[in-house]
Amino acid sequence: MSKQTVEYRAFIFVLALITLAFLTILQPFWSSIFWACVMTLLFFPLQRRLLARLDGRESLAALLTLLVGVFLVVIPVTVIAFAFVAEGAQLYELIENQEINPAQFFQRIGNAVPVIPDILQRLDIDVSNLRAYLSDSAITLSRLLSQEAISFGRNTVSFTVGLVLMLYLTFFLLRDVLKRLF
């Protein structure tokens, strides 16, 4: 083997190691990078229109586009996620305090829609076992949601850092990167 071939292979090996190390360092940020790319692609047409109306002022157009994205996407999704977690925790508390009895709830559904028990009997499904199974499933689901709410609360800092990183990347992707591609 020639010296040049050995050097080339060593270069490729070191390059692969450095690339792997770089990807490992970026691993916690992949979701922020992905969502920044999604936001950029979604709002790029708006960015282009704003850029034309603002006489080529790229930073202002990117900032306005980012603010529109925050108000149309980020804030509503965040509010819905927090509301979902809060409702799950509240449901768990109600079931634990026995203010809600899942078995009674399913009994009421059967009484309100009398066709359901008849259909279940025709399919040879034991209604009492089904009620117990659904009741246990509701309790398990509410516990899971409550545990996830606690976990979600613990990860608030990580969520905030990821959100800020996503917004930061979106701004610079809108301002600098896509204008070079299109």
C-alpha positions in Angstrom: 0.0 0.0 0.0 1.3 3.4 -0.8 1.8 6.2 1.7 -0.9 8.3 0.0 -3.5 5.4 0.4 -2.7 5.1 4.1 -3.0 8.8 4.6 -6.3 8.9 2.7 -7.7 6.0 4.8 -6.5 7.6 8.0 -8.1 10.9 7.0 -11.4 9.2 6.3 -11.3 7.3 9.6 -10.5 10.5 11.6 -13.2 12.4 9.7 -15.8 9.6 10.5 -14.8 9.8 14.2 -15.1 13.5 14.3 -18.5 13.4 12.5 -19.7 10.8 15.0 -18.5 12.9 17.9 -20.3 15.9 16.5 -23.5 14.0 16.0 -23.3 12.7 19.5 -22.9 16.3 20.9 -25.9 17.4 18.8 -28.1 14.5 19.9 -30.0 16.4 22.7 -30.9 19.1 20.2 -32.3 17.0 17.3 -35.9 17.8 18.1 -35.2 21.5 18.3 -33.4 21.4 15.0 -36.1 19.4 13.3 -38.9 21.7 14.5 -36.9 24.8 13.5 -36.6 23.3 10.0 -40.4 22.6 9.9 -41.3 26.1 11.1 -38.9 27.6 8.5 -40.4 25.6 5.7 -44.0 26.3 6.8 -43.4 30.1 7.0 -41.0 30.6 4.2 -43.7 31.8 1.7 -44.7 34.5 4.3 -41.0 35.4 4.8 -40.6 35.9 1.0 -43.7 38.1 0.8 -42.7 40.2 3.9 -39.2 40.5 2.4 -40.6 42.0 -0.8 -42.9 44.4 1.2 -40.1 45.5 3.6 -37.7 46.4 0.7 -35.2 43.6 1.4 -34.8 44.1 5.2 -34.0 40.5 6.0 -33.8 40.7 9.7 -37.0 42.5 10.1 -38.8 40.2 7.8 -37.4 37.2 9.6 -38.4 38.6 13.0 -42.0 39.3 11.8 -42.3 35.9 10.3 -41.0 34.3 13.5 -43.5 36.3 15.6 -46.3 35.2 13.3 -45.1 31.6 13.7 -45.0 31.9 17.5 -48.5 33.3 17.7 -50.0 30.9 15.2 -48.2 27.7 16.2 -46.0 27.7 19.2 -48.3 29.4 21.8 -51.4 27.4 20.8 -49.6 24.1 20.9 -47.9 24.9 24.2 -51.2 26.0 25.8 -53.0 22.8 24.5 -50.1 20.6 25.8 -50.3 22.2 29.3 -54.1 22.0 29.3 -53.9 18.3 28.4 -51.4 17.6 31.2 -53.5 19.5 33.7 -56.7 17.7 32.7 -54.9 14.3 33.0 -53.7 15.2 36.5 -57.1 16.4 37.5 -58.7 13.2 36.2 -56.3 11.1 38.2 -57.0 13.1 41.4 -60.8 12.7 40.9 -60.4 8.9 40.3 -58.1 8.5 43.3 -60.5 10.5 45.6 -63.3 8.3 44.2 -65.2 11.3 43.0 -65.4 9.6 39.6 -66.1 5.9 39.4 -65.2 4.6 36.0 -67.5 1.5 36.5 -70.5 3.7 37.1 -69.6 5.8 34.1 -69.6 2.8 31.8 -72.8 1.6 33.4 -74.4 4.9 32.6 -73.3 4.6 29.0 -74.9 1.2 28.8 -78.1 2.5 30.2 -78.2 5.6 28.0 -77.6 3.5 24.8 -79.4 0.2 25.4 -78.2 -1.2 22.1 -74.6 -1.5 23.4 -75.3 -4.2 25.9 -77.3 -6.2 23.4 -74.5 -6.0 20.8 -72.0 -7.1 23.4 -74.1 -10.1 24.4 -74.5 -11.1 20.7 -70.7 -11.0 20.4 -70.3 -13.1 23.5 -68.5 -10.4 25.5 -69.0 -10.5 29.2 -70.2 -7.1 30.2 -69.1 -7.3 33.8 -65.6 -8.2 32.8 -65.6 -5.5 30.2 -66.6 -2.9 32.8 -63.9 -4.1 35.2 -61.3 -4.0 32.4 -62.3 -0.5 31.2 -62.4 0.7 34.8 -58.9 -0.6 35.5 -57.7 0.8 32.1 -59.1 4.3 33.0 -57.3 4.2 36.4 -54.1 3.0 34.8 -54.3 5.7 32.1 -55.0 8.4 34.7 -52.0 7.3 36.7 -49.9 7.3 33.6 -51.0 10.9 32.8 -50.4 12.0 36.3 -46.8 10.5 36.3 -46.2 12.2 32.9 -47.5 15.5 34.3 -44.9 15.2 37.1 -42.2 14.3 34.6 -43.3 17.2 32.4 -43.0 19.6 35.3 -39.5 18.4 35.9 -38.5 18.8 32.3 -39.8 22.4 32.0 -36.2 23.8 31.9 -35.3 21.4 29.1 -38.5 22.3 27.2 -37.8 26.0 27.5 -34.2 25.6 26.3 -35.3 23.6 23.4 -38.0 26.1 22.5 -35.6 29.0 22.6 -33.1 27.1 20.5 -35.8 26.2 18.0 -36.9 29.9 17.7 -33.3 31.0 17.4 -32.6 28.5 14.7 -35.8 29.4 12.9 -34.9 33.1 12.8 -31.5 32.4 11.3 -32.8 29.8 8.9 -35.4 32.3 7.7 -33.0 35.2 7.4 -29.9 33.5 6.0 -30.2 30.0 4.8 -33.2 29.8 2.6 -32.4 32.9 0.6 -29.3 31.1 -0.6 -31.2 28.0 -1.5 -34.1 29.6 -3.5 
